[in-house]
Amino acid sequence: MTTLAWLGHFKPYENRLTDFLQSITRKKANDVVLLFITEKEYKQGFRGISPLSRSRLADMINMLVKLKAGVIALDIDMSDSTPEDYRLSEALSYASTADIPIVFIGNCKEISEKAPFRIDSSDSLSPYPDENRHYAAGGFFLFEDVGPGMQWVGKVMYGGVVFRLDPDGVFRRAEAVYFIKGSDSKSEISHQPVPSFPVAVAAAYGGMSQGKLVEALSDFRHNNIILSQKGTQHQQSIHVGTGGRIIPNFIGDYRYFQREVNLTRLLEDYGPGKPGGLTIFRDKIVIVGGTYDRKDFFMTPVGRISGTEVLANITQSIISGNLIAHVNFGKAFALQIILGAIVALIFILASRFWATLICMVTLVPMVATASILSFSNSYYWVNFIPTIAAVILHGWIKKVEEYISVRKRKANP
């Protein structure tokens, strides 16, 4: 069984079982809250015009600063310039003064074809046809696009977003980092690492700057991104798998997050000239995104959800250290040997009746629970083959011993 798993025989069933386990083991998010720009808000508050009003976005940011949000993350297309950009720039300065990080969707154009984690266009499947979507070098498509050279980017952190689906059309794996071609030809760094949006948000939540984050991305240690934690000696490790991708442990849709869907009411209660108050946003990561774009929805292990909810799930998985990572084969094999040895020892020290009772009452439920937890977090199922083999082997040994004992008694009456 272990050999077949090692050879990849069960790999086609991994996604189905993991999807099922994630769909039944959902839990509430603790660090991430959502502020939705609904279709009603888009039509009334933003007058149904894109790009979204910089003045209203500025008022929203000022309000979230007043409400003492931990991080303000904007899942909003900011690629076009408007006459109101100065208002947004002022709001970003206000947030910076209050020491509240702002994270934007960044631009991953000019993705390097030689970088270790470059995007492979062969498995970049778009869920919806859209002739107006942006393309990066090499034909890689982007759903969001903002240039790091814009006037306010020096005041914020940024991360890239590229949604790549599995061959069955489900989003399960997220990018952790991209490498883009350096804009400065004189620079010694030919390819600059750019964090994904969730990684940038997690770093901002830990108190890291964009520069410190880029340094961390440039210094991979055993495929791990090391994020520091503000005001502590604690460090968070993000394990990066094949292709620079991570596997989030999805929580669920908006129902599993604290959220607000009425921006108009919030601005009326806490907007310009109004006092602050205690709300769900205090000290939390606030991800702001729209639900009015029908194309920005994706099928995931927990059902069809919006892009903002996808980013919230990834971010929460990173913050809580709950990403899925394949367990080391050597450790898994050693665990099976230890499990078999424990069962064998129980049958050696106790009678068959009591040994069977002990295993059925304690060991079997424990292993079943451990299997569910380990598979949902590391694609590893604690199989019962070594346990069963140990019991059968012990039974054979006992029968052989009894047979030999009977033969000896007959031979020496």
C-alpha positions as CSV (number, residue, x, y, z in Angstrom):
1,M,0.0,0.0,0.0
2,T,2.8,2.4,1.0
3,T,4.7,1.5,-2.2
4,L,1.7,2.1,-4.4
5,A,1.1,5.5,-2.8
6,W,4.8,6.4,-3.2
7,L,4.6,5.5,-6.9
8,G,1.6,7.8,-7.3
9,H,-1.0,5.2,-7.9
10,F,-3.5,7.0,-5.6
11,K,-2.7,10.5,-6.8
12,P,-5.9,10.8,-9.0
13,Y,-8.0,10.3,-5.9
14,E,-6.2,12.9,-3.7
15,N,-8.1,15.9,-5.0
16,R,-11.5,14.2,-4.6
17,L,-10.9,13.1,-1.0
18,T,-9.3,16.4,0.0
19,D,-12.1,18.4,-1.6
20,F,-14.6,16.3,0.4
21,L,-12.7,16.7,3.7
22,Q,-12.3,20.4,3.2
23,S,-16.1,20.7,2.5
24,I,-17.1,19.0,5.8
25,T,-14.4,20.4,8.1
26,R,-15.0,24.1,7.7
27,K,-14.3,26.5,10.5
28,K,-14.5,30.2,11.3
29,A,-11.8,32.5,10.2
30,N,-10.1,34.4,13.0
31,D,-7.8,36.9,11.4
32,V,-9.5,37.9,8.1
33,V,-12.7,39.9,7.7
34,L,-14.3,40.9,4.4
35,L,-15.7,44.2,3.2
36,F,-17.7,43.6,0.0
37,I,-18.4,46.1,-2.7
38,T,-21.8,44.7,-3.8
39,E,-23.6,45.3,-7.1
40,K,-25.9,47.8,-5.3
41,E,-22.9,49.7,-3.9
42,Y,-21.2,49.6,-7.4
43,K,-24.3,51.1,-9.0
44,Q,-25.2,53.7,-6.3
45,G,-22.1,54.5,-4.3
46,F,-19.7,54.2,-7.2
47,R,-22.3,55.2,-9.8
48,G,-21.6,52.0,-11.8
49,I,-18.4,53.4,-13.3
50,S,-15.0,51.8,-13.5
51,P,-12.4,52.7,-12.4
52,L,-13.9,53.0,-9.0
53,S,-14.1,56.5,-7.5
54,R,-10.8,57.3,-5.9
55,S,-12.6,59.8,-3.5
56,R,-14.9,57.1,-2.2
57,L,-12.1,54.6,-1.9
58,A,-10.1,57.3,0.0
59,D,-13.1,57.8,2.4
60,M,-13.3,54.1,2.9
61,I,-9.6,53.8,3.7
62,N,-9.8,56.8,6.1
63,M,-12.7,55.1,7.8
64,L,-10.9,51.8,8.2
65,V,-7.9,53.6,9.6
66,K,-10.2,55.3,12.1
67,L,-11.7,51.9,13.0
68,K,-8.1,50.7,13.6
69,A,-7.9,47.9,11.1
70,G,-4.8,45.7,11.3
71,V,-4.2,45.6,7.5
72,I,-6.2,47.1,4.6
73,A,-6.0,44.9,1.5
74,L,-7.6,46.1,-1.7
75,D,-8.6,43.4,-4.2
76,I,-9.5,46.1,-6.7
77,D,-8.3,47.0,-10.2
78,M,-6.2,50.2,-9.7
79,S,-4.6,50.2,-13.2
80,D,-6.2,53.4,-14.6
81,S,-5.4,56.9,-13.6
82,T,-8.1,59.4,-12.6
83,P,-8.2,63.1,-11.7
84,E,-9.0,62.0,-8.1
85,D,-5.8,60.0,-7.6
86,Y,-4.5,62.7,-5.2
87,R,-7.4,61.9,-2.8
88,L,-6.3,58.3,-2.7
89,S,-2.7,59.3,-2.2
90,E,-3.7,61.4,0.8
91,A,-5.6,58.5,2.3
92,L,-2.6,56.3,1.9
93,S,-0.4,58.8,3.6
94,Y,-2.9,59.0,6.5
95,A,-2.8,55.2,6.8
96,S,1.0,55.3,6.7
97,T,1.1,57.9,9.5
98,A,-1.3,55.6,11.6
99,D,1.1,52.7,10.9
100,I,-1.6,50.7,9.2
101,P,-0.3,48.8,6.1
102,I,-2.1,49.0,2.8
103,V,-1.8,46.2,0.3
104,F,-2.7,46.5,-3.4
105,I,-3.0,44.1,-6.2
106,G,0.4,44.3,-8.0
107,N,1.5,43.9,-11.5
108,C,3.3,40.7,-12.5
109,K,4.0,41.7,-16.1
110,E,7.3,40.7,-17.7
111,I,7.3,37.4,-15.9
112,S,10.7,35.7,-16.4
113,E,10.8,32.6,-18.5
114,K,14.0,31.5,-16.8
115,A,12.9,32.1,-13.2
116,P,12.5,28.9,-11.1
117,F,8.9,29.6,-10.4
118,R,7.7,30.9,-13.8
119,I,4.1,30.5,-14.8
120,D,3.5,27.7,-17.3
121,S,0.9,28.8,-19.8
122,S,0.0,25.2,-20.7
123,D,-2.0,24.8,-17.5
124,S,-3.3,28.3,-17.2
125,L,-6.9,27.8,-17.8
126,S,-9.3,30.7,-17.9
127,P,-12.7,30.0,-16.4
128,Y,-14.5,32.7,-18.5
129,P,-13.9,34.1,-22.0
130,D,-13.0,37.8,-21.8
131,E,-11.4,39.6,-24.7
132,N,-10.6,42.6,-22.5
133,R,-8.4,40.8,-19.9
134,H,-4.8,41.8,-19.5
135,Y,-1.9,39.7,-20.8
136,A,1.6,39.5,-19.6
137,A,4.7,38.6,-21.6
138,G,4.5,35.0,-23.0
139,G,0.7,35.0,-23.1
140,F,0.1,34.7,-19.4
141,F,-3.2,36.3,-18.5
142,L,-3.8,38.5,-15.5
143,F,-7.1,39.3,-13.9
144,E,-5.8,42.4,-12.1
145,D,-3.2,44.9,-13.3
146,V,-1.5,47.8,-11.5
147,G,1.9,49.1,-12.2
148,P,4.3,49.4,-9.3
149,G,5.6,52.6,-10.8
150,M,2.3,54.5,-10.1
151,Q,2.5,57.5,-7.8
152,W,1.2,55.9,-4.6
153,V,2.9,52.5,-4.8
154,G,5.9,53.7,-2.7
155,K,3.5,54.1,0.2
156,V,1.9,50.6,0.1
157,M,2.8,46.9,-0.3
158,Y,1.7,45.0,-3.3
159,G,1.3,41.4,-4.4
160,G,0.4,39.6,-7.6
161,V,-2.7,37.6,-8.4
162,V,-2.9,34.9,-11.1
163,F,-5.7,32.4,-10.9
164,R,-4.6,29.0,-12.4
165,L,-7.1,26.2,-12.4
166,D,-6.4,22.5,-12.3
167,P,-7.3,20.5,-15.4
168,D,-10.8,19.7,-14.0
169,G,-11.5,23.5,-13.7
170,V,-11.1,23.7,-9.9
171,F,-8.9,26.2,-8.2
172,R,-6.8,24.3,-5.6
173,R,-3.2,25.6,-5.7
174,A,-2.2,29.3,-5.4
175,E,1.0,31.1,-6.4
176,A,3.3,32.1,-3.6
177,V,5.8,34.1,-5.5
178,Y,6.5,35.4,-9.0
179,F,9.7,36.5,-10.7
180,I,9.6,39.5,-13.0
181,K,12.3,40.9,-15.2
182,G,14.1,43.8,-13.5
183,S,13.2,47.2,-14.9
184,D,16.7,48.6,-14.2
185,S,19.2,47.2,-16.7
186,K,22.1,48.3,-14.5
187,S,20.7,46.3,-11.5
188,E,22.6,43.2,-10.5
189,I,19.3,41.5,-9.9
190,S,18.0,40.4,-13.3
191,H,14.8,38.9,-11.9
192,Q,13.0,40.5,-9.0
193,P,10.7,38.3,-6.8
194,V,7.2,39.6,-6.4
195,P,5.0,38.1,-3.6
196,S,1.5,36.9,-4.3
197,F,-1.2,39.1,-2.8
198,P,-2.0,36.7,0.1
199,V,1.7,36.4,1.0
200,A,2.1,40.2,0.9
201,V,-1.0,40.6,3.2
202,A,0.4,38.0,5.6
203,A,3.8,39.8,5.7
204,A,2.1,43.2,6.3
205,Y,0.1,41.7,9.1
206,G,3.4,40.6,10.7
207,G,4.9,44.1,10.3
208,M,7.2,43.5,7.4
209,S,7.8,46.1,4.7
210,Q,7.9,45.4,1.0
211,G,11.7,45.6,1.0
212,K,12.0,43.1,3.8
213,L,9.5,40.8,2.2
214,V,11.5,40.9,-1.1
215,E,14.6,40.0,0.8
216,A,12.8,37.0,2.4
217,L,11.6,35.9,-1.0
218,S,15.2,36.1,-2.4
219,D,16.5,33.9,0.3
220,F,14.6,30.6,0.0
221,R,15.6,28.0,2.5
222,H,14.5,24.4,1.7
223,N,11.6,25.9,-0.3
224,N,10.4,27.9,2.7
225,I,9.5,31.6,2.8
226,I,10.3,33.0,6.3
227,L,8.1,35.8,7.5
228,S,9.0,37.7,10.7
229,Q,6.3,38.7,13.2
230,K,6.0,42.2,14.5
231,G,7.3,42.8,18.0
232,T,8.2,39.2,18.6
233,Q,11.1,36.8,17.9
234,H,8.6,34.4,16.3
235,Q,9.0,33.6,12.6
236,Q,6.4,32.1,10.3
237,S,7.4,29.6,7.6
238,I,5.5,29.1,4.4
239,H,6.3,25.9,2.6
240,V,6.4,26.4,-1.2
241,G,5.8,23.4,-3.3
242,T,6.5,22.5,-6.9
243,G,6.2,25.4,-9.3
244,G,6.2,28.0,-6.5
245,R,2.7,27.1,-5.5
246,I,1.0,26.6,-2.1
247,I,-2.1,24.6,-1.3
248,P,-4.5,26.5,0.9
249,N,-6.8,24.6,3.3
250,F,-10.0,26.2,2.3
251,I,-12.4,27.3,5.1
252,G,-15.5,28.2,3.0
253,D,-17.3,31.1,1.5
254,Y,-18.4,34.4,3.1
255,R,-20.5,32.6,5.7
256,Y,-17.3,31.5,7.5
257,F,-15.8,35.0,7.7
258,Q,-17.0,38.0,9.5
259,R,-18.0,40.5,6.8
260,E,-19.8,43.7,6.0
261,V,-21.8,44.3,2.8
262,N,-23.1,47.9,3.4
263,L,-20.3,50.4,2.7
264,T,-22.8,53.2,2.4
265,R,-24.0,52.6,6.0
266,L,-20.5,52.3,7.3
267,L,-19.5,55.7,5.7
268,E,-22.6,57.3,7.2
269,D,-21.8,55.9,10.7
270,Y,-18.0,56.3,10.6
271,G,-17.2,58.5,7.6
272,P,-15.6,62.0,7.5
273,G,-16.4,64.0,10.6
274,K,-17.8,61.0,12.5
275,P,-16.2,59.4,15.5
276,G,-14.8,55.9,15.4
277,G,-16.1,52.8,17.2
278,L,-15.5,49.2,18.0
279,T,-16.3,47.1,14.9
280,I,-15.3,43.7,13.4
281,F,-12.4,45.5,11.6
282,R,-10.3,46.3,14.7
283,D,-6.9,44.7,14.5
284,K,-8.0,42.4,11.6
285,I,-6.9,41.9,8.0
286,V,-9.7,43.7,6.0
287,I,-9.9,42.4,2.5
288,V,-12.0,44.7,0.3
289,G,-13.3,43.4,-3.0
290,G,-16.2,43.4,-5.4
291,T,-18.9,40.9,-5.9
292,Y,-20.4,42.7,-8.9
293,D,-18.2,41.1,-11.5
294,R,-19.8,37.8,-12.5
295,K,-16.5,36.7,-14.1
296,D,-14.6,36.9,-10.9
297,F,-16.0,33.6,-9.4
298,F,-14.1,30.3,-9.3
299,M,-14.9,26.7,-8.5
300,T,-13.0,25.6,-5.4
301,P,-13.0,22.5,-3.0
302,V,-15.7,24.3,-1.0
303,G,-17.9,25.4,-3.9
304,R,-18.1,28.4,-6.3
305,I,-16.9,31.5,-4.6
306,S,-15.7,35.0,-5.5
307,G,-12.1,35.9,-6.1
308,T,-12.1,38.0,-3.0
309,E,-13.2,35.0,-0.9
310,V,-10.5,32.9,-2.6
311,L,-7.8,35.4,-1.5
312,A,-9.3,35.5,2.0
313,N,-9.1,31.7,2.3
314,I,-5.5,31.6,1.1
315,T,-4.5,34.5,3.4
316,Q,-6.2,32.8,6.4
317,S,-4.5,29.5,5.7
318,I,-1.1,31.3,5.6
319,I,-1.7,33.2,8.8
320,S,-3.0,30.2,10.8
321,G,-0.2,28.0,9.4
322,N,-2.7,25.6,8.0
323,L,-1.4,25.2,4.4
324,I,-1.4,21.7,3.0
325,A,2.0,20.2,2.4
326,H,2.8,16.7,1.3
327,V,4.4,14.7,4.2
328,N,7.9,13.4,3.8
329,F,7.9,9.8,2.5
330,G,10.5,8.6,5.0
331,K,8.6,10.0,7.9
332,A,5.4,8.5,6.7
333,F,7.0,5.1,6.3
334,A,8.6,5.3,9.7
335,L,5.2,6.1,11.2
336,Q,3.7,3.0,9.7
337,I,6.5,0.8,11.1
338,I,6.0,2.4,14.6
339,L,2.3,1.8,14.4
340,G,2.7,-1.8,13.4
341,A,5.3,-2.3,16.2
342,I,2.9,-0.9,18.8
343,V,0.1,-3.2,17.7
344,A,2.5,-6.2,17.8
345,L,3.6,-5.2,21.3
346,I,0.1,-5.0,22.5
347,F,-0.7,-8.5,21.3
348,I,2.5,-9.8,22.8
349,L,1.9,-8.3,26.3
350,A,-1.9,-9.0,26.5
351,S,-4.1,-12.0,25.6
352,R,-5.7,-12.0,22.2
353,F,-9.1,-11.0,23.6
354,W,-7.8,-8.0,25.6
355,A,-5.3,-7.0,22.8
356,T,-8.1,-7.0,20.3
357,L,-10.4,-5.0,22.6
358,I,-7.6,-2.4,23.3
359,C,-7.0,-1.9,19.6
360,M,-10.6,-1.6,18.7
361,V,-11.5,0.8,21.5
362,T,-8.4,3.0,21.4
363,L,-6.0,2.5,18.5
364,V,-8.5,2.2,15.6
365,P,-10.5,5.4,16.5
366,M,-7.2,7.3,17.1
367,V,-5.7,6.2,13.7
368,A,-9.0,7.0,11.9
369,T,-9.0,10.5,13.4
370,A,-5.4,11.0,12.7
371,S,-5.9,9.9,9.1
372,I,-8.6,12.5,8.5
373,L,-6.6,15.3,10.0
374,S,-3.3,14.3,8.3
375,F,-4.9,13.9,4.9
376,S,-6.7,17.2,5.1
377,N,-3.4,18.9,6.0
378,S,-0.7,16.9,4.3
379,Y,-2.4,14.5,1.7
380,Y,-1.4,11.6,3.9
381,W,-3.6,8.8,5.0
382,V,-2.5,6.5,7.9
383,N,-3.4,3.2,6.4
384,F,-4.2,0.1,8.4
385,I,-2.2,-2.4,6.3
386,P,0.8,-2.6,8.8
387,T,-1.7,-2.9,11.7
388,I,-3.6,-5.7,10.1
389,A,-0.3,-7.4,9.0
390,A,1.0,-7.3,12.5
391,V,-2.1,-8.9,13.9
392,I,-2.1,-11.6,11.2
393,L,1.6,-12.3,11.7
394,H,1.1,-12.6,15.4
395,G,-1.8,-15.1,14.8
396,W,0.4,-17.2,12.5
397,I,3.2,-17.2,15.1
398,K,0.8,-18.3,17.8
399,K,-0.6,-21.1,15.6
400,V,2.9,-22.3,14.8
401,E,3.9,-22.2,18.5
402,E,0.7,-24.2,19.4
403,Y,1.4,-26.7,16.6
404,I,5.0,-27.2,17.7
405,S,3.9,-27.6,21.3
406,V,1.3,-30.2,20.3
407,R,3.9,-32.1,18.3
408,K,6.4,-32.1,21.2
409,R,3.7,-33.4,23.6
410,K,2.9,-36.2,21.2
411,A,6.5,-37.0,20.7
412,N,7.2,-37.0,24.5
413,P,4.1,-38.3,26.1
